[in-house]
Amino acid sequence: MKTPSDKLFTLISSLTKSEKRYFKRFAMIHSMKDGNSYLQLFDAVEKQKTYNEELLKKKLGKTRLVKYLSVEKAYLYNLILRSLVLYGSGNNEEEEMLDTFAKAKILYKKEIYPEALQYINKAIGIAKGGDYYAFALGLEKLKRSILIKQGVFYDKKTVDIFFKEVAEQISLEKNIQKYQYASDLAFSQISRGYQARSDKDMQKIRQTVKTLLTTKESSPLTVTANRLKHQTAASYYYFTNNYKKYHLEAGKVVEWAAKQPNKSEIYFTSLGNYFNSCIASKNFQELFPTIEKLESLDTSSGISEQYKRDVLFDIKLLAALECCDFDAALDFLKRNEGVIFQTPTPKINTNLQNSAFNAALIYFITGKYSSALKWLNTFFFTKNDNLALQHETYAEANILYILIHYELQNEELLKGLIKSTYRQLLQHEKLHGFERTILDFIRIELSKPRKRKELLAAFSILKDRLIKLKSEKYESAAFEYFDLVPWLESKLENIPLEKIMKAQYQKLNLS
């Protein structure tokens, strides 16, 4: 049986309040005869928290919408897209460029060539100003057609000037794509697993990225190319655990992104990455000024409110965690988690999974284990399984999940969890020394009844092993996400983990 499409539900769920208001006015104007019926379908889908076609049909009753539901859904989907095109027209650089091009094309078809040329030149200027040289090349085709229709193209001077501009745009676009390729290649390494954990990993990044950064064929020729070069370097240094240089390069990315004020999403993302570099390099004094910059950034020109909300939720929680301000973290979670848990399944992204892991870790540290399980179950182990498997904290989330069940004394679950975690991490090449050491310890020491004296001795042995691993080249990265040494110290000293971590943070900042 064919599964009903939920793409209309996904689109409607993504709309802001102002976009919904605009669509309803648009629908009444452009579908006068059937506008009310389409609004009825829109309202019925909007009210659903998860898509359910049978309930939708009951809600719509015996209307013609039910009889031809798949057709009506497709029409409404396209009607919403048409309204969004008009709603976004001119709101940012890309929209202005497309809008100006559309006007030029209309005037060209109407054979009003002088005005068409004005608009196409304006569109080309916008494209070049935003480093959209590939798009500018497409616009040049229409410009050539206009000049031919005007009867002014076929003289040597005009042809030479035209193709000189085209050659320059091709050269600049090639330069940008060289660094875009390097940047995407670097990030593709990170997306498979947060950092280099073996010589094999290190060889991949050196062979694919470093050669692109050091080639002498050409240096960056545009703002975009310069930004991408530093972005590639930042990814390279993060992947290879050189946090000082990662922080330096991430700062340069922000500097170049600030020179492209019309690309607010790029600037927002670069600030978010700079925040992460502050965490990695322990530059905690820069965390909150960066958060303020992110909060103040206008989202009307390219950033969705939900994306901004998810990123800010993630980094504010991470800032509180890194600064060991657990009271503030718990208060922040209490005020925000209701909204976060309402996120529809299709919209669960990596930012939310970062938040989920950090939220679970905060609850684990403060001894609120049931709340920790709720976050892991919701965002890692019951929804978006494919995304969870690819996520950089997946291995650590599995280990944290097992430790929570240990603390809750769910002994019957432990054996099965350890076995399935071993198998999954091995299958996805995420079973390294850190993960193997902890899982072996849990399997051998924690899954069997032990006297307190024996257990303390086992905790002490594991602590020594982890401290040794922490100094190893390819294992230290795991501790940046999930350092179990403080948890072991809390067990050995019989002191709450929260207290241990606060004392370590204070010691770090006094030294």
N, C-alpha and C positions, 0 to 999 in steps of 0.2 A: 504494500500500500504506500502510495506517494505521500511524503511528509509535507503538510501545508507550508508554504513559504512565509517566513517571518520578516522579510526584508522591509515591508511597509511599517511594521511595528518598530523595527530597529531605527528606521528613518525618523518616524514621529517621536520616538524616545530621545533622539539627538537634538530636537528643536528647542531653542530657547523660548521664553515667554513672548518676547517681542516678535520672534519669527512665527510663532503660532498665531499671534494677533494679525500679523501681516498676511499670512496665508488665508485666514478666514475672510478677510476683506477681498483678497485676490480671488478666492473661489466664488464668492457671491457675484463679482463683476464679470468673471470670465466663464462662468457656468450658470447663467441666469436661470435656465430651465431646470437644471438638475443640481444647482448649487447646494440646496438644503439637504438633499439626500447624501451628497458627498461629505458634507459637514457632519451629518449623522454618523457616517462610517468613520470619519476622522475622530470624532468624540468617543465613539465606542472603542476604537483601538487605543486611543490615548489613555483611557481609564484602566487598561489592563497593566498589571505589574509584570507579568510574563505572558507571552503570546499563547492564546488558547482559541483555536478556530471554532470549536464546537460551542463554547460559551459566547463567542462573538455572534454566531448565527442565532442563538437564542435571544441575545440582546437586540438584534436587528429585527426579529419577528418575521412577519410574512411580507417583507418588502421585496422589490425587484433586486435589491442589492444582494440578497441571499442566493437568489436563483443564478445570478451571474457573478458570484463573489470574486473568483480569480481575475476576471476581466475588470471588474470595478476596482479591485485593489491595485491592479497595474495602472489603471487610468489615474487613480488618486495619487499613486506614487510619482508619476510623471508630472501631475499637476503641482505637487509640492515642490519638485525640483525646479519647475518653471518659475514658481513664486520666489524660490531662493536665489535664482539667477538675478531676478529683478531686485530683490531685497539687498543683495550684496553688491549690486552694480555701483562702481566708483568708490567703494569703501576702502580699498587698498590699491597698491600699485598695480598688481596683477589684474584686478577687476577693471581699473581705469584703462589699462592697456587693451584689454579685450573689448571693452565698451567702445573705445575710440576706433579700434580696428573694425568693429561691426558697423559703425557709422560711415567709415570710409568705404566699406564694401557696398553699403546701400547706395551711397552717392555715386559710386562707380557704375552700378547697375542702372541708375537713373541717368547716366551719361552726363553728370554734373562734375566734370573732371577737375576744375580748379579747387573746389571745396574738398573733393575726395583726396587730392594731393595734400592739402593742408592737414587733413585728419590722419592720413597714413604717415606723414612726416612726424606729426605729433606722437603717434603710436610708436614709431621707431625710436624717437627720442626718449620716450618713457622706458622702452625695452633696454636701450643701451645704458640709460642712467641707472637701471636696476641690475645690470650685468646679465640680462636675459638675451644673450647674443644669438642663441639658437632660434628663439622666437623672432628676433629682429630679422634674421635671414628669411624666414617665412613671409614676413611683412614686405621685404624687399621685392618679392615676386609680384605682389599687387602694385607696388610703386612702379615697377618696370612696365606693367600692363597699362597703367594710367598714363605714363609718359609716352608710350607708343600711341595710345588713342589720341593724345594731344598733338601728336606729330612732331615731338621735340626730342625723341630718344636717339634716332639713328644719325648722330654725327659723332665723330671720333672723341671729341672732348667729353660729351655727356656719357658715352659708353665707358671711357676710361675712368671718369670720376665714379660712376656707378659701381664698376667691378673692383675698383680700389677699396671702396667702402665695404663691399661684400668680402673681399680677401681679408681685410682687417678684422671683421666680425668673426670670420672662420678661425683666424689665428687666435683671437681672444677666447673664443668658445673652446677650442682645443686645449688651451692653457688651463681654463677652468676645469674641464673634464679630466685632465691629467691629475689634478689635485683632488677632484671629487672621487675619482677611482681609488686613489691612495687612501682617502678618508674612509670610504665605504669598506675597503679591504681591511683596514685596521679595525674598524668597528665590527666587521664580520667575525674576526677572531675573538673579540670580547664577548659577542653575543652567544658564542658557543660554550663559554665558561669564563667566569669573570677575569681571571688572570693566568699568566703562564704557570703551569704546575709541573712542567717536565721539559727536558731538552728538546723533545719533539715539538712542543708548543713554541718554544723560543725560536727554533729554526724556522718555523712557519712565518712568524711575524718578521723575522730578520730578512728572509728571502723575499717576502711579498711587499713589505712596507718600507723598510729602511732604504732599499735601493731606489725607490721612487722619491724619497725625501732628499737623497744625496746626489741624484742625477744632475748633470750640468747642461742638459739640453736647453732648459729655459727656467728662469726664476718666475715667481708669481707676477702677473701683469695687471691684475685687477684687485679690487677690494675683496671680492668673493674668493679669488685664488689664494690671496694672502691668508684669509680666514681659514680656508680649508687646509692650507699647509700647516698652520699651527694646530688646527683641530686634529690632523693626522698625527702630529708629533705628540700632542696631549694623550691621544689614545695609545700610542706606542709606549710612552713612558709609564702610563697607568698599567698597561698589560705586562710590562717588564719590571714592575714594582719600584720604579724610580719616582717616588712621590714628590720629591722636591722639584724635579724638572716638570713633572705632570702639573703641579700647581703653577709654575712659571708659564708654561705653554697655555694652560687654560685661561690665565689672565690675559694673554695676548689675543686669544680668540675673542674674549669679551671686548677688547679694545677695537678690533677690526669689525666685530658685529655692531658696535655702537656707531660705526660710520655708515651703516645701512638702516637708517631710522624707519624706513618703510617696511622693513622685514622684521616685524616685532616678534614673530614666533622664533626666528633664528636667535635674536638677542635674548629672549626669554630662556630658550634652551641652553644657550652658552652660559648664562648666569647660573642656571641649575647645575651645569657641569662644573662651573667654577666653585660652587658651594661644595660639591663632592670632593673637589681637589683640596679644599680647605680642611675637610674632615680627614682625608687621607694623609695630608702633610702636617696635621695637628695645629693648623692655624685657626684656633677656635675664636680668636678675637674678631675674625672677619666673617663669622657665620651670620650674625644677626644684622649687620649692615647689608649683607647680600640678600637676606630675606626681605628686608625693607624695600630694596630695589625691585625685587620680584613682585611684591605686593602692589607697588605703585605703578607697575607697567600697565598701560592701556591695552585692553584685550579686544578692542573693537576692530582691529585691523589684522586679523588672522589667527588669534588664539581663542579657542572655545572656553567658555566659563568653567566647564567641567574639567578640561585639561589643566587649567590654571589651579582650580581647586584641588585636584588630585596631586599635582606637583607640590603645592604649598603644604598640603596635609602631610605628604611624605617627608619633606625637608624639615618642617617644624618639629615633627615627631623625632626625626633623626637627630636634630640639634639638641633636643631635650635628653635623648638617650646618651649621646656622646658626652654631654656635660653632666651626666648623672643626676639631672634634676627630675627625679622620678615623681615627685608630688605634682610638678607642672605637667609632666607627661600624662599622668593618670587623669588629671583635670581636663587636659586637652582631649584625651580619648573620650571621656565621659560626655563632653560637649559636642563632639563631632561624629562619633561612631554610628549614631542612628542614621545619619544621612549616608555615610559610606556603605553601610550594610544594605541600603536600598538600591545600590548600583545594579542595573540589569546585567545578567550574565555576559552578553556580548560586549559590554563596556569594561569588563575587568581587564586591566592592562598591567604592564610591568611596574608603573608607578604605584598602583594599588597593591600589587604583590610585595613591593618593597615595604610599603606601609604595614601590610599585614604581618610580614615577618618581624618588623621592628615592634609593632604593637604586641605580638605574641611574646617577644623577648622581654619587653617591659613588664608584662603581666607575669612572666616566668620569674624574672628577677625579684619582683615584689610579692611572690608567693600566691598569686591569683591564677591558679593553674587552669580552672575551668574556662575562664575568660580567654586565656592563651589558646586553649584548644579550639574555641569558637572561631578565632581569627584564622588559624591554620586550616581548619575544616572548610571554612567558607571560601577562602581565596587560593588554597593549594590543593586540597584533597577531595573536594566534592564538585568544584566548578572549574571549567576550562582546563581539563587535565592536560591537554597538549601544550598549552601555554605554561603550565606549571612545570612540565618536564624540561622545557627549554630555559626556564628562568635561572639566573645565575645563583640564586640562594636556595635552589631546590634541594641540594645535598644537605645544607645546614638546616633547612626547614624539616627535613626528614629526621635528622638527629635530634633537633629540639622537640619534635613530636614524640619521639621515643622517651626522652628524658622527662617530659611532662607526664606521660603515662607511668613512668617509674615513680615520680613524686606522688602521683595519685594512687600508687600501689595497685595499678591494674596489671597484675603479674601475668594473668592469662593471655593478655594481648601482646606482651613483650616479645615472646618467641616468634610469633608470626610476623610482627612488625620488623624485627631485626632481619629475618630471612628475606622478606619482600624488599626491604630497603637495600640490602646487600645486592640483590639481583638487579634492581632498577639502576642503582648507581654504577654498577659494573657495566650494564648494558649501554648506558649513556656516557661512559668514560668519565665518570665523576667520582670514582672510588680511588682516592689518593691516600697518602700516608696518614693525614689528619683524620679522614673519615674512617679508614680501616682500623686505626688504633682505637678510636672511640667505640666503634661498633663491636670490635673484638672484646673490649673491656666490658661493655654492657652484656654481651652474649655470655661471657664466661663468669663475670663477677656479680653482675646485678640481677641476672635472671634466676639465681639460685639463692636460697636462704643462707645468710652469713651472720656470724656473731659480729658484734660491733667492732671488736678489736681486729678481726680479720678484714672487715670492710674498710676500716681506717687505713690499714696497711695497703690494701688494694688501691684506695684513693691516692695515697702517697706515691705509689709506683706509677700510676697513670699521670699524676702531676709532673713527675720527673721526666716521663717520656714526652709529654706535651711541651714542656719547657725546652727540651732538646730539639723537638721538631720545629719549634717556633724560630729557632736560629738557622734552620736550613733554608737554602735559597728558594726552593719552590714550594715550601709548605707554609711559610710565614704569611702568605696572602690569605689563607683560610682564617687565620686568627683576626684579621681585620673585620670580618663579618661576624664571627662567633667564637669568642675566646672563652674556652671552658675552664681555664686555670682558676679564675676567681670563684667559680662554682665549687671546684674541688677544695679550695682553701676554706670556703664557708662550711663545707662538710667536715674538714679536718679540725677547724678551730671552733666549730659549733657556733658560728656567728651568722646572722642573716646575710644572704648574698647582697642585698641592697646596701647594707652597711659596709661590706667589704669593698664594693665598687666605688662608693662615695669616697672612702678613705684613699683608694688608689688614685682617683681623679685629683683629689686635693694635693696628694704627694707629687703627682706629675706636674701640676701647675705651680707648685712652690719651688720645684727644682730648677 
